[in-house]
Amino acid sequence: GIRTLFDDIKGDENFRSGMWLGYRQNPADFEVWFNAPQQVSSVKMSGLVNIGGYLMPPAEIQVWGSNSGEPLRSLGTLKPKQPVKDTAEYQTFYNVGFKAVPLTHIRILIKPVSALPRWHSGKGEKGWVFTDELFIR
């Protein structure tokens, strides 16, 4: 469950190990609250890419934030580069950096690819996005 994101245990390359959270039909949508404002300048997430298993980099990662009940505002967006051919599976990190701001609330949206590319054996099907750790700095 959600504790996977903050347990300081890095997932292995086996996406079936139970160490990863996977999303396909809908974006991952995480919210984090702090009791007091924290200076935050980036959100970094780990990811697993296994093209044969339909696990792709996210189509987009959005980071939103607010301080002390203010409305959420966009802090940054990342659109990771997508593979152009089949490759060996690998782990990676995605970092969304922004100007440091005091925050009490962060919302992170991680969107899976809506259709696998034409060169993929599952072309047109939805891709998976897998993550196991979030780092808020």
Order of alpha helices (4+ residues) and beta strands (2+ residues): beta-beta-beta-beta-beta-beta-beta
